[in-house]
Amino acid sequence: MNTNFKKIFSAVSVVSFSFFVMSFSVNDGKPAGKPWNAPADAVKKTNPMKGPEALKQGKDLYSQHCKSCHGVKGKGDGPKAEKIDISCNDFSTAEFAKIPDGELYWKLTEGRKPMPSFKEKLSDNERWAVILYVKSLSK
């Protein structure tokens, strides 16, 4: 076999395998789901909620509304997660920590099956408090 062909084949194999691995969640082996991009103006928003009271409020709301799918520690391993065809996001990762608060707020507000919208269930400040809490799980 030609040396250049071997190098190209090897590089293509590594890239293909990397994309295959990235398409599955580390925590449960399920596919990550289709890309879910927030509008640019939503991504730019910053979280107005700060401090221990807001963090506690976010934790309480997370326990009521999110824990069943995302798990106690936000690893995407809640009891309802196994019934969902795609992976629940792991909030404890360094990759998750890089997601802007505004993007998470938009996703929590709008929802996308299988995750419901929380626009009517939680107030603006409550949604921001949840974001504050889930971001604390990756620290």
Phi and psi in degrees as a GROMACS rama.xvg file:
@    title "Ramachandran Plot"
@    xaxis  label "Phi"
@    yaxis  label "Psi"
@TYPE xy
-60.5608  138.321  ASN-2
-62.3352  -41.3501  THR-3
-64.6661  -40.3809  ASN-4
-61.6879  -42.9218  PHE-5
-60.118  -42.8763  LYS-6
-64.2696  -44.5796  LYS-7
-66.239  -45.2141  ILE-8
-60.4134  -42.9098  PHE-9
-63.2774  -44.5895  SER-10
-64.1919  -43.5969  ALA-11
-63.4972  -40.4441  VAL-12
-62.0347  -44.1546  SER-13
-63.6839  -44.8385  VAL-14
-64.4661  -44.683  VAL-15
-61.6844  -44.0439  SER-16
-63.6153  -39.7574  PHE-17
-61.3656  -44.0371  SER-18
-64.603  -38.469  PHE-19
-61.4009  -47.656  PHE-20
-64.0717  -41.6473  VAL-21
-66.811  -21.2001  MET-22
-78.6453  -7.01578  SER-23
-117.81  145.913  PHE-24
-75.5422  140.582  SER-25
-65.4963  -32.8079  VAL-26
-78.3361  -20.9978  ASN-27
-147.283  -0.113523  ASP-28
75.3324  3.25837  GLY-29
-85.8242  154.551  LYS-30
-62.458  149.847  PRO-31
-72.8013  -18.3123  ALA-32
95.1087  169.556  GLY-33
-68.691  153.054  LYS-34
-55.4907  144.113  PRO-35
-133.931  92.387  TRP-36
-99.39  131.991  ASN-37
-84.0305  152.138  ALA-38
-61.4989  149.03  PRO-39
-55.7663  -39.6922  ALA-40
-67.256  -30.3808  ASP-41
-71.7474  -40.204  ALA-42
-60.6505  -32.7683  VAL-43
-74.0153  -15.3393  LYS-44
-67.3486  144.552  LYS-45
-111.958  154.709  THR-46
-77.9778  118.783  ASN-47
-81.0343  -12.0858  PRO-48
-87.2905  130.513  MET-49
-145.982  162.144  LYS-50
93.106  167.693  GLY-51
-64.9111  -33.2368  PRO-52
-66.8803  -43.3408  GLU-53
-65.9615  -38.0951  ALA-54
-63.7936  -43.15  LEU-55
-64.0883  -43.0781  LYS-56
-59.6489  -44.661  GLN-57
-61.6515  -40.4889  GLY-58
-64.4921  -43.204  LYS-59
-62.677  -44.1073  ASP-60
-66.8423  -39.8164  LEU-61
-58.5613  -45.2353  TYR-62
-60.3295  -36.4416  SER-63
-76.8171  -39.3627  GLN-64
-113.881  -19.0477  HIS-65
-120.779  -30.0808  CYS-66
-58.478  -33.4162  LYS-67
-61.7243  -28.8912  SER-68
-102.851  -45.9407  CYS-69
-85.2659  -11.6154  HIS-70
87.341  162.748  GLY-71
-58.2514  -42.9385  VAL-72
-102.414  11.9988  LYS-73
74.3458  24.622  GLY-74
-90.9651  4.87715  LYS-75
77.8426  24.2997  GLY-76
-120.814  31.1567  ASP-77
-68.9565  166.029  GLY-78
-60.572  -29.2392  PRO-79
-83.5992  -13.7441  LYS-80
-60.5044  -35.6249  ALA-81
-67.6881  -17.8803  GLU-82
-89.8742  -4.63906  LYS-83
-98.1743  137.354  ILE-84
-71.5139  -26.398  ASP-85
-110.247  164.859  ILE-86
-73.1057  141.975  SER-87
-80.9637  140.225  CYS-88
-61.4547  143.778  ASN-89
-94.8641  108.73  ASP-90
-78.4597  -5.33958  PHE-91
-91.6067  -1.79813  SER-92
-86.5262  159.158  THR-93
-65.3931  -33.6841  ALA-94
-63.7895  -41.565  GLU-95
-64.6448  -37.9203  PHE-96
-59.853  -25.5411  ALA-97
-80.8639  -13.5948  LYS-98
-71.6564  127.986  ILE-99
-61.9748  144.145  PRO-100
-55.8269  -40.0131  ASP-101
-61.4216  -36.7717  GLY-102
-66.08  -43.3608  GLU-103
-65.2726  -40.4851  LEU-104
-60.7543  -44.7004  TYR-105
-61.4498  -44.4466  TRP-106
-65.1712  -40.5189  LYS-107
-65.1868  -37.9478  LEU-108
-69.5585  -48.898  THR-109
-81.025  -39.2107  GLU-110
69.0219  165.551  GLY-111
-166.729  126.509  ARG-112
-49.2048  132.748  LYS-113
-88.805  -2.69294  PRO-114
-82.8597  129.917  MET-115
-76.2379  163.681  PRO-116
-77.9697  141.951  SER-117
-110.354  15.2917  PHE-118
-57.665  -41.6731  LYS-119
-95.0215  -18.2639  GLU-120
-86.7283  -34.1624  LYS-121
-127.81  145.833  LEU-122
-71.5027  169.484  SER-123
-55.4616  -49.9192  ASP-124
-64.8516  -35.1887  ASN-125
-65.098  -40.8333  GLU-126
-64.9851  -40.689  ARG-127
-64.8521  -36.7879  TRP-128
-63.893  -40.2775  ALA-129
-61.4154  -42.6856  VAL-130
-61.1963  -44.3105  ILE-131
-56.2452  -44.7724  LEU-132
-67.6338  -49.0533  TYR-133
-63.9147  -32.8599  VAL-134
-68.2583  -27.623  LYS-135
-69.4617  -19.6888  SER-136
-72.8441  -18.0384  LEU-137
-98.6118  10.9574  SER-138
